[in-house]
Amino acid sequence: LFLSVCRLKSSVSFLTRPDRPNLAYHKLKGRNPGIIFLPGFNSNMNGQKAIALEDFCNSLGHAFIRFDYTGCGNSNGNFEECTIGKWRKDVLSILDELTDGPQILVGSSLGGWLMLHAAMARPDKVAALVGVAVAADHLVTTFNRLPIEAQKEIEDKGEWKFPTKHSEEGYYTLPYDFIREAENHCVLNSPIPIACPIRLIHGMKDEDVPWQISMQVASRVLSRDVDVILRKGGRHRMSEKEDTKLLVNTVDDLIDKLSTVT
């Protein structure tokens, strides 16, 4: 455990950007297609899924990147000032500055929402997508389902205490402006112009993000090569051993598919 912690701390690099906060990342050199892991909301690059994928890519000799969004983990910036738009730019910075050739994006929860945006913005670079409990539009949809009185109260206070089991307080505090900005990045209201292979994994016992969202994404994307994999006992983080094994196998299959095509 001590060695593992030291490895994580000592191997962090920073992508410096003149106009934006520096991003912390860990990069594994190797062949393409490369894999990039996009963490979930208020998460970081040291999660179980990210490390499992890194170990897998290392054993296979494939390139891999995990990173922290602005204001998260070891990256610079203030979390309270972050927006979906800023985190979207983070993903594009990683893609543009740190990778060459085709990439498979693996997005967890909010990272799954961001990977869709990255695939639309960089269709020539994003070769495939793997979503785990994709939370496309979820924060905005949840807010809009609140009673009008509750929405007005949040607007007046300027913040929303979003309920979650993944915080000691039992909620995440979101600025009202975060929700308003996030509305500009909703994708489920119209066809999603993504044509690459897509795999969507979702637990049916997910109490945070309904598995039906993955079904919505599947129906909205233009790609015809889309599989939705539902885990009957899977929860939001999909962190059980068999869940992680499924994720790694899914990525492995896509690598084979892309290698055969190219």
N, C-alpha and C positions, 0 to 999 in steps of 0.2 A: 504493500500500500504506500509506504514511504517513497519507494522508488517511482511508483506511478505518479504520485503528486509532484515529485521533483521533475519528472519528465514533462508533465503538463506545463509547469511553471517556466522551466528553462527553455522550452522550445517555442515560446510565443514570439511572433514577429509582428511588426506594425506596418501597415500600409499608410504612408503619409500622403495627405491630400492638401493642397494649398488653400482650398476654400471650404473644407469640411473637416470634422474631427478625425483623428487617426483611428484606423480600425485594427484591432488585434486579430491575428489569425495564426493558424498552423498549417503549413503546406508540406505535403509529401510528394516528392518528385516521382514520376513514373510515366507510363505510356497512356495514350488516350484510348477510349474516352475517359476523361477525368471525371471525378465525382466531387460535387460540392454539397455540403450539408448546411441547410438553413434552419436554425433553431426556432423554437416557438416563442410566444410572448413572454417577456420578462425572464427568458432562459439564456443559456450561454453555450459555448462550443464544447464544454466538457461533459455533456450529458452522455448517458449510456449508449444511445443510438449512434451518436457521433463517433464515440470511441470504438464501438463495434465495427462501424463501417471503415474507420481508419485502419484498424487491425486487418480487416478483410482485404482492403486495397493494398496494404503493405505486403501481405502474403501473395497477392496476385501480381504485384508490380505495376499497379495502376496509380495514376496521379490522384491526389485527394486534398481537399481543402475544407477546413472547418473554421468558422470565424464568429466574432461577436458584433452585433449591430451597434450603432452609435448609442451611447448611454447604457450599454449592457456589458456585463462581464468585465474584461480588461480594456475594452475600447474607451476612447475619450468621449466627452460630451455628456450632457445632462438628460437622464431618462425622461424627466418631466417635460422637456422641450421637444421630445421626439414625435414624429408623425409617421403614418404609413408611407407617405411620399418620401420622407428622408430615409427610411429603412429600405425602400425600393431602390433608391440611389446607391445605398450601401452595397446591395447585391450586384448592381450593375458595375460598381467600382471594382469589386472582387473579380467579376467576370472579365472586365476589360483590361485590368492591370495585371492580374496574376495568372491568367490562363491563356493557353494557345490550343486551338483545335476544338473538337466537339466535347461537350460536357453533359453529364447527367446531373440534374438538380434533384436533391432529396429534401423536401420541405416538410417540417413537422408543424402541425397546427397553423399558427399565423405564418410560419415559414412556407406552408403550402399555398397560402394566398399570395405571398410575395413571389414564389417561384412561377406562378402563372403570369404575373406581370413581367418577370424577367424573360420568360419564353416569348411573350408578345413583343418585347422590346429588342430581343436579340435572337431572332429565329434561325439565323445562320450558325449560331454558336451553341444554342441549347438543343441537344440531340434527343433528349428524352426526359421525362419527369416521373418522379415517384413521390406521391403524397402520403403522409401518415396523419390521419385525422385532420384533413384539410379544413381550415377555418375560413374559407372564402366568404367575405362580407359579414362574418358572424357577429362582430361587435356592433356593426351598424344595424343589422337585422334585429339583434336583441334589444338595442336601444329603441328602435322604432316600434317594437311590440309593447313597450312600457305604456301605462296609462298616460294620457296627455298631461295630467296633473304632475305625474312623476317626472316627465320630460321637462316640464316648465320649471320644476323645483331644481333639477340638475342644471338647467341653463342659468337660473338665478344664482345658484351657489358657485357655478363655474367648474364643478367637478362631479364625477360619477363614481360612486363606490361600487364597482363591478364585482358581484359575488364570485368567489372561487375557493376551492378546497386546497389550492396550492400555495396559499399564503397564510402565515400565522394569524394575521388579523381577520382572515376569512373574506377578504376582498382586495382587489387592486384599485388604486385611486387613479382614475383617468380624467384628464382635463376635458371639459366640454368641447373645447376647440379641437381636441384629438378626434372626437366623433365626427364633428363637422367636416374636418379635413379628410377623414377616412371615406366619407361619402363619395369623394371624387375618384375613389379607386375600386368601387364596387364592380364586380364582373358578371354577376349572375342574372342581370336584367336583360342581357342580349347575347347573341352568339359570341363565343370566345375564339378569336382567330389563332388557334394553336393547332398545328398539323402533325407534330411529332408523337411518337409512342408515349402513352401515359398509363401509369399504374397507380391506383388509389387504394390504399389500405386503411380500413376503419374498424374500430371495435364497436360492437353493437351495444355494449354496456358503457359507452362513453357518456359521462354525465355532464361534460363541458361543451362538446361540439357534436350535435346530432349527426349520426352516420348518413342521414338523408342528404346532407350537404355534398358528400362525395358523389352521390347519385346525381345531384343537380349539376355538379361540375362535369361529370361524364356526359350528360345530355347536352350541355352547352358548348363544349369544345368541338371544333370542326374535325379534329382527328378521328379517324375510323378505328385506329389501333388503341383502344382503351379497355382496360380491365379494372373492375372494381372487386376488391377482395374484402369480404366482411368476416371479421373474427367474432364468433358468437359470444365468447366470454371476454373479449378484449375491452380494456378501458382506455381512457384518453391518451395516456402516455405510452401505451403499447410497449411496456418495459419488461414484460415477462420473457423468460428465456426463449420460449417458442415464438413470441412476437418478434423478437430481435432476429431470430433465425429466419423467419418469413421475410423480413425486410432485406436481410443480406442476400437471400436466395433470389428475391425479386430483382435486386440490383444486378446480381450475377447473370440472371437470364437476359436482362437488357444489354449488358456488356456483350454477351454472346451474340445477341440479335444484331447489335450495331456493328460488331466486328465482321459478321457474316455479310452484312449489307455493303460495308466499305471494302 
